[in-house]
Amino acid sequence: MVTSGWRGRLELVPARSHKPKYAGSSPAPATTLKPSMENTDMRTLTLGESRCHINFNPSSDDKIGTFKRMMADAIDYCNNELLGTEDGEAKRCFSIAMTELETAQMYAVKGIAKGLKK
């Protein structure tokens, strides 16, 4: 079980089909994280969407939303590949890639947000 203090408990559920938001993106992920809070209207989030906090964009800036979407899709792609291989070294590489993509997304969003304050 994965937990998140402000969103409640998250559980792995089968992925939903979704169309990529930009050219060259990956297929739907193999698993998603679903909030298990009662009386919630939140839709099921993919692993990438959860890690990138896709719904958090207080400035409503299109650049931030687009970048978060691209990075969430990249994380989902790596997660699909990780789940589809039995090779331990490949799994390690995909795990590291997902962590680094999450870190890159945070710094890029920070850079975009700093540019908005000018």
N, C-alpha and C positions, 0 to 999 in steps of 0.2 A: 504494500500500500504506500502511495506517495501522499504526503500531507502538505498542505499550504495553510498557514495560519489565518489568513484573512478570507480565504475562499472556501474553507472547509475541507472535507476529505475528498480525494480524487481516486477513481477506480479505473482500471483498464477495461475498455469495451471494444467490440469490433468497430472497424473504421467505417465511415460513411463515404460515399462517393462524392467527389467535388471536382469542379472544373478548375484548372490552374488559372491564376489571375494574370499571368504573363507568359510569353512564348518561352518554350524550352523547359518548362517546369516538370516536376516529377508527378507520378501517379499518386492516388490517394494512399495514405499510410496504412500499415497493417494493423495498428492499434491506435487508440485515442484515449485521452484522459477525460473522464466525465465527472463533473461535480455531483456529489451525492447529497446535496442539501435539499431539504423539503421546500416546496413552494418557490422554486427558482425558475426563472424564464431563460436562463443561460443555455445556449446550445452546446452540444458536445464539442470539446476542443481537441485538436490533434496534439501530439507531444510537442511539435514545433511551435504551435500556437500558444501552448501553455508556457513553454520555456521563454518565448519572446514576449509574453504578456500582450498578445495581439490586441486585446480590447482596451488596453490602457494607452491613451493618447490624449491627455488633457488639452493640448494645444489644437487638436484636430487637424494637424498639419498633414497634407497629402504625402510629402516626402517621407515623413516618419512612418505613416501607414503603409506605403509602398515598400519601404525598406524592410519593415518588420515582416510583411507578407513574404517577401523574397527569402529572407533568412529562415522563417518558419517552414517554408516549403523545402529549403535545402536541408534543414534538420530532419524533416519528415522523410526525405529521400534517403539520407544516411541511415535513419532508423529502419526503413524498409530493407535496405541492403544488409544491415546488421542482422535483422531477423531472418534473412534469407540465406545466410551462410553458416557453415559449421566450422570454418577455419578460425581458430582462436586469435591469430595475428590480425586477420581482417576485422574481426569483431573489435579488437583493441583499437585499431586504426579508426574505425567508424565512431567508436565511443569518444575518442580524443577529438575527432573532427566535429562532432556535435557540441562538445564543450567549447571548442574554439569558435565555432559559429555563434554560439550564444554570447560569448565574450565580445566578439567582433560586433555583433548587433548592438550590444549595450553601449560600446564606445562610439559607434557610428551615430546612434540616436542622440547621444550626448553632444556630438559635434554638430549635428543638424539643429538641435535645440539651441545651442549656443549661437548659431548663425541667425536664428529667429529673433534674438534679443537685440540685434543691431539697430 
